[in-house]
Amino acid sequence: MEDWEMDEMIDGVDRNSYIRERKKHAKPGEHIPNKNEAKLLRKLMSQTGMSEEELRSHKKYRRMLSQAQKVPAAKKSDEQKRLDNIMKGVTKNLKLAKEHPKVQEEFHRILKENFPWIRVPAKKKIKKRK
């Protein structure tokens, strides 16, 4: 079995088999929510105490569930993940927010030293009031 095939398997069972089985045995016209929608639906049901049908009939919640169905944004590139991890390390070490000038300075220093091929927009200089 190829490595990419193993990614789709959990303990020798296809990840999507549960979803396919559920769709196969669903009644005609029954809606099977995707992962994000199901998560939001459970959250709303516990918060409001309403049933699924009541939530879907309510305009506010229907919009929220519709938004949850939409495909999420594209995944981050490897370069962006690397930048995020570096920033995370710097903020943990300095215990400051990522917007802080000291954090920005350290972040750019690390990038220059270790990753000269990565281009990051130059930091904006803040004009001081007189």
N, C-alpha and C positions, 0 to 999 in steps of 0.2 A: 504494500500500500504506500502511496506517495505521501510526502510530508503535508502537502496542501489538503489531501483527503483526510488526514488525521485531524487537521484543524476543524473540520466539520463534524468530527465524531467525539462523543464523550463516552468513555468506557465501552467503545465498540457500537454505540447507538447513535444514529444520525440526530443532530441537534434539532433539525426541523421536522422530525417525524411526528412529534407531539402535535405541532401546529397542523400538519397535513392530516393527521388522524382526526383532530378536532373539527377541521373544516369538512372532512369527508362525512362525518356523522352528524353534522349540524343540519337542522331543519331548513328547508328552502326559505330564503329571505332572512334568516337569522344572521346578525352581524357578529363577526369574530374580531374583537379589537386587537390591534397590534400591541407590542410591548409597552410603548410609551402611553398609549391610550389606556391600556389596562391598568397601568400603575396610577395614572391620574384618576381613573374611575374608582379604584379602591380607596384612594385618598379622599376623594369627594364624598364617597358613600360613608366613610367613617366620620368625616367632619360634619356632614349635614344630617345623617341618619336617613336619607332618602334611598329608595331603591334605584336600580339602574334605569328602569323605565321612567321614573319621575325625574331623574337627572337629565335624561335625554329629551324630555318634553320641556324642560325649563330652558329658556333662551340663553341665559348667561352661561350655564354649564354646558349646553350644547355647543356653543362657540369654543369654549375651552377644550372640549373633547375633540372638536374638529381640528383645532390648532395642533393638538397632540398627535393627530394622525399623520400630519405632514412629515416628509422626509427631513431628517436633521441636516444641518449644514455639513459641508465637506470636511473630511478629517484633516487634522493639522499635518503639515509636511514634516519630514524628519528634522529639517533645519529649525522650524518653528518650535518643535518639541525640545530640541537641544537648547535653544534660547530660553524657553520657559523654565527648563531645569536649572540652567545657570542662574537665572533671576531668582528662582526659588531658594537656591543655596545661598545667594548673597543676602536675600532678605532674612533668612534664618540666622545667618552669622551676625548680621548687624542689628537684627531685631527692629527693623524700621520698615515703613511702607515702601513699595516699589517706586513711588513717585518722589521719594526723598532724594535730594541732590547727592548725598554721600553714597546711597545705593546705586544711583545712576553712574556715578564716577567709578565705583568699584566694578560694576557690570561692564562698562566700556573698557576698563583696564584689563579685565580677564579676557574679554574678547580679543583685544589687540595682542595680548601675549600668547594666548593658546589657540585662537581661531582667527588668524589674519584674513582668511578667505571669506569669512562671513561679513557681509555688509549690513550695518545697522544704521538707520538714519541718525545724523548728528544730533546731539542733544541740544535743545533750545536753551539759549541763554536768557535768563530772566533779568529784565531791566530793573535796577533798583531805583526807588523813588528818592529824590533829593530833598 
